[in-house]
Amino acid sequence: MAVVNHHSPLFTLTHLSDSAHPISYKPFTVRCKKKPDSPPPFEASKSGFVDYDTGQHEVSTRVTGLRKSDIPKRYRLRVEGDRFQKDWTVSQVVGKVLELDHWEDVGGVLNHWVGRFARKNFPSLIKIPPSRSTYNNLINACGSSGNWREALKVCKKMTENGVGPDLVTHNIVLSAYKSGAQYSKALSYFELMKGTKIRPDTTTHNIVIYCLVKLGQYDKAIDLFNSMREKRAECCPDIVTFTTIIHLYSASGQIENCKAVFSTILAEGLKPNIVTYNALLGAYASHGMSEEALSVFNEMKRNGFRPDVVSFTSLLNSYGRSQQPWKAREVFDLIKKNNLKPNLVSYSALIDAYGTCGLLAEAVEVFREMEQDGIQPNVVSICTLLAACGRSGQKVNIDAVLSAAEMRSIKLNVVAYNSAIGSYMNVGEYEKAIALYKSMRKRKVIPDSVTYTVLISNCYRLSRYGEAIAFFDEMIDLKIPLTKQVYSSVILAYSKQGQVTEAESMFNQMKMSGCSPDVITYTAMLHAYSAAGEWEKACKLFVEMKTTSIHLDSIACTALMRAYNKGGQPSKVLDLAEFMREKEIPFSEPILFEMVSACSILREWRTIIDLIKLMEPSLPVASIGLKNQLLHLLGKSGKIESMMKLFFKMVASGPEVNFNTYSILLKNLLAAGNWRKYIEVLQWMEDAGVKPSYGMFRDILSFAKKSGGMEYAAIIQERVESLKRTAEASFIQQSVCLSSSPAAEQ
């Protein structure tokens, strides 16, 4: 007779002899077994068994499955050196599971099996009537490898087979979503989970907070964290929770809160681990706070933690972000001295450290060093080099980096294309940037909002307003989300072309789409109204900015002041200046220029004197245009002495005065009838190498005839003629020198 036993992939075919009586001689057994050398996974091997005493023989087929040597290294490292881990075959596992009583834990057997990390082993095992623990192990194996779809299939099969999921199951599924970067799906699953009788635990909430942070939903993550702290008895936050919150505050730029959370960890008696220290270190590093990063690094060592590659790379990055590439290099060298191996992130951080300071040659050298150390560059390395090219202003090297990527078969992604396009724009290679964009589209790389933000903002900067609008229309056609910078650039492009209605429409569309305008967008709209001379609308918009708690800056105030001056409302300019003083908004040069213009219209000479006093500390860096305007207003108001004092301060502050400066002085001196000072200023011009015009001589001679009187007319004419002769002689001498120079001979 034959018995077929199909309990599992290990099935046994047994043949029993037809003899009813045992044979009466000494029992012996013959075993026939072929044992191949290193059989490949899932290849069946047969073994035979004959017992002549009992008249029985048996033939079995056994399945090897994936062994420890076949498992990816990252999973193999988890079990190497663990004496409890057994490198069983699939058949051996099946046999051990079948030997268990129904109340015994199948998961306990599977947890001792190295092969549980190999997902391909499980289709065979699933034929065993599994327990909840078995299913959880299987779901975990799928999820940990990032295969969240397979994990869900197993979870569904688990339910269909009448084995309900427990809290562990739900956490494993959530973790699978997290590993697969399916953050929105994880949140939806969490909502479904809340509808069951199973209460989430700390692990559940940690995964959900992590997903919320990844999706940028910081407020919801903080609310969930606070609810955990309020309900400590049910679900107490652990070190993982606090570490995730540090990451949250780091991502949102709230560095002070990162340190506060770390202090809370210590205050509540929790012990930070190296991941926590690295999170705080990374937060400081991302904002270039190198001193704070070094302090955390040293504190980590004092508390007995050995810094890993992540720690060193974060410290390196902090020096790079704070533009200290030499210190970044020192930290990089320390990685090797501490018997650690720099990884791709470490090299990229060092390349970026040099690139941020425009040290392209050093950045390229690190790129070569990385390849010599056996680390293959990827698209991130290329992006970093392209950004360095843009900062260094070297046009040729952008082409060289793109060629290097092509030689190494590195396919550029959208981030790399964006870096290259931006770098071309930064060095003024507009045509090459557009050609690269067309190549990107041809190679089916889909542009994103960053691509169009770079294109549109740079088109506006280069006064290519029509092209900026064309790219905007293309962005709309592709249904790519609009950024605030795009809205601002398009609004400014419309305003520069005098299309205020279109700019208004774009601004309203932005608000309706749920994209809240920021100070840049509001300022763009203020510039549009200012260009059109619509001061009433500009004023109304400014009031809206204040009511919506937009942080006002000097640029926005300048745009509004310009609108007031164009609209004939100079008094409102001075009112706005008073508001700026109250809010401690700094006075920029354009602000002072608009205030001076308003004072000129209002003839507020005393205010102008106050402005000059206000400007004195920054007089050396003020533009010559602003200072000339102040000279003109002082002269126009008849304050000749104050005008001359300002002129002397201008000369003493360093920058050279120009022809217009002298022209303003002469006109106002002549209007005041101060002919002696007029002639003196003409002499100053000669001494400064600024040639007076024929009109300047004519004006003083005309004054001498009309207003100088007989007594002074001759004196004025004599001095002017002397100056003219000196000027002509100087001009002839310069001409002779030029004609006799080697350059003239050539």
Buried (B, 14 or more C-beta within 10 A) or exposed (E): EEEEEEBBBBBBBBBEBEEEEEEEEEEEEEEEEEEEEEBEBBEEBEBEBBBBEBBEBBBBBBBBBBBBEBBEEEBBEEBEEEEEBBEBBBBBBBBBBEEEEEEEEBBEBBEBBBBBBBBBBBEBBBBBBBBBBBBBBBBBBBBBBBBBEBBBEBBEBBEEEEBEBBBBBBBBBBBBBBBBEBBEBBBEBBEEBEEEEBEBBBBBBBBBBBBBBBBEBBEBBBEBBEEBEEEEEEBBBBBBBBBBBBBBBBBBEBBEBBBEBBEBBEEEEBEBEBBBBBBBBBBBBBBBBBEBBBBBBEBBEEEEBEBBBBBBBBBBBBBBBBBBBEBBBEBBEBBEEEEBEBBBBBBBBBBBBBBBBBBBEBBBBBBEBBEEEEBEBBBBBBBBBBBBBBBBEBBEBBBBBBEBBEEEEBEBBBBBBBBBBBBBBBBEBBEBBBEBBEBBBEEEBEBBBBBBBBBBBBBBEEEBBEBBBBBBEBBEEEEBEBBBBBBBBBBBBBBBBEBBEBBBEBBEEBEEEEBEBBBBBBBBBBBBBBBBBBBEBBBEBBEEBEEEEBEBBBBBBBBBBBBBBBBEBBEBBBEBBEBBEEEEBEBBBBBBBBBBBBBBEBEBBEBBBEBBEEBEEEBEEBEBEBBBBBBBBBBBBEBBEBBBEBBEBBBEBEBEBEBEBBBBBBBBBBEBEBBEBBBEBBBBBBEBEBEBBEEBBEBBBEBBEEEBEEEBBEBBBEBBEEBBEEBEEEEEEEEEEEEEEEEEEE
